[in-house]
Amino acid sequence: MCSFGGPCGAGVHQLDWPRHLAVDEDSRLIFVADELNDRVVVLRSPTLEFVRLVRGHGLSQPRRLYLAGRQRLYAGQWGGGGVAVIAFQA
């Protein structure tokens, strides 16, 4: 088994209220909605190795993620309301 995170926080290897995730089986990427840090954390499957952080894109308290196609991620938001669209490259 693998794990990612540890104590709550805003560091690169920390999460603060992870709410939802989406998995891209082709690229083997896992997207985690890190609500209270206003970001999406990208991990490599199955090792949960950190890949990168996604911030900006109008992202505010992401709660739900939906992966559409190969390079588009939708994030439903709580605090800012609405939906953010995030383009990514595997």
N, C-alpha and C positions, 0 to 999 in steps of 0.2 A: 504494500500500500504506500501511497504517496500523500503528502499534504502540502498546502500552501497557506501562508498567513502567519498565524501565531497571535500575539497580543494585538488588540485593536489599535489602529494607528493610521497615519497618513504616509508612512514610508513606502518605498518601492516594493518591499516584500511584506507589506501589511495591508489589511482590509479593514474597513469600518462599515459594517452592516452590508455584507454581500447579499444581494436580494434575488438574483436570478442569473442564469447562465444560458449560453447558446454554444453549440458545438458545430464546427465545420469539419466534417469527416474527411473531405478531400485534402485540406491543408493541415489537418490535425491540430487546429487551433481551438482553444476554449476561450470564450469571451465572458467575463464576470462583471455584472453590474455592481459596482462598489458605490452604493447610494450616498453615504454621508461624505465621501471624498470627491463627489462630482466627477466620476471617471469610470472608464471601463478598463479592466485589467485583462491583458491578453497572455494566455499561458499555452505551452506546448503540451499536447496530449501524447502519451499517457503519463508522462513524467511530472507534469505540472511545473515545468521549468518556466520562469518568467521570460516573456518575450518583449513586451512594451506596455506603456500606459497610453490610453487615448483620452485626451482632455479637449476642451473647446468644442467646436461644432455645435454650439448652443446647448451643450450638455449640462443639465442641472438635476441632480438627484435621480439618476437613472434607476428605474424599478423593474422594468421588464425588457427583455431583448428578443428580437426576432431577426434571424439571419435569412436574407432573401438572395437567392442566387449565390454567386461566388465572391462578390466584392461589395456587398451592401448590407449594413447592419442598422436596424431600426431600434431606437431606445425610447421606450415610453418613460415619461418623467413625472416626478411628483411635484417638487418645489416650483419648477419653472413651467410646469404644465406642457402639454403638447408632446410632440414626437421629434426626436433628433435623428437625422439620417447621417450615417457615418460610412464613408467609402474606405475600404481597406485593401491592402495587397497582401496576399499570403506569403 
